[in-house]
């Protein structure tokens, strides 16, 4: 009910404001902008976290991936990785 009251008064929810802000940012910034903020975020994260942090998020990510994908998924990404590596060696 609170959300409906806000909409009726012409204001928006936090979710809607975030979505609109994200869309506007996407329209006004290019790939390099996102690469730069990603680089800065990665640097800040590495300055504030140790090896164990990365091991833990890697473990959690691996567990989540294994719950959501089957054997065929791993075969497919293995083949893609092998092909990419072979192409990389050909370029060297």
N, C-alpha and C positions, 0 to 999 in steps of 0.2 A: 504494500500500500504506500509506503514511503516513496518508492521509486515513481509510482504513478503521480503522486502529489508533486514531486519535483518536475516531472515531465509536463504536467498541466500548467505549471508556473513559468515554463519556458527554460528552466535550467536543465542540465544534463547530469547523468550519473558519472561517477569517477571512471567507470569502464568505458563509457561512450567518449568522454573527454580524452582518455588515453588512446583510444582507437583513432579518433580524429587527429590528435597530435602526431601519432605515428604515421598516419597517411600523409599529413602535411610535410613531415620531415622527409619521408620517402620521395615526395615530389620535388623538394627543394635541395636535396643533397645527392651527390653522385657516389659511385662505387668507392672512390678514393677516400671519401669522408668516412664511410663505414669501415674501410680497412684501417684507417688511422685510429678511430676510436677503439676498434678491436685490438690493435697493437698496444695502445695505451692501457687498455683494460688487462691485457695479458701481462704486461710488464708490472702493473700494480699488483696483480694477483701473485706473480712470482716473488715479488718483494715481501709480500705479507704471509706467504704460506711456505711450508717446508715440503720435503720429499714425501713424507707420510700423507700429507693432504692429497697430493696427486695420485699416490698409490690407492688411497681410499676411493676417490672419485672414479678412478679407472676400474676398480673392482666393482663398484656399484653400477657403472655403465655397462660393464661386461655381463653382469648378472641380469640387468634389465634387457639387454639385447638378446641374451640366450633364452629368456622367457618369451620373447616376442617373435623369434625367428626359428626356422627349422633348418635341417641339414642342407637343403637345397640353397638356402640363403648363403650359408657359409661357403658352399661350393662355388656359387656365382661370384662372390666377392673375392674368393681365392683366385679364380680364373682371371678376373679383371686386374687384380694386383700383379699376377704373373705376367700378363700381357703388357701392363704399364712398365714393369721392370725391364722386360725384354726390349721395349721401345726405347727406354732410357739408355740401356747399354748400347743399342744401335746408334744413338745420337752421340755417344761419347767417343 
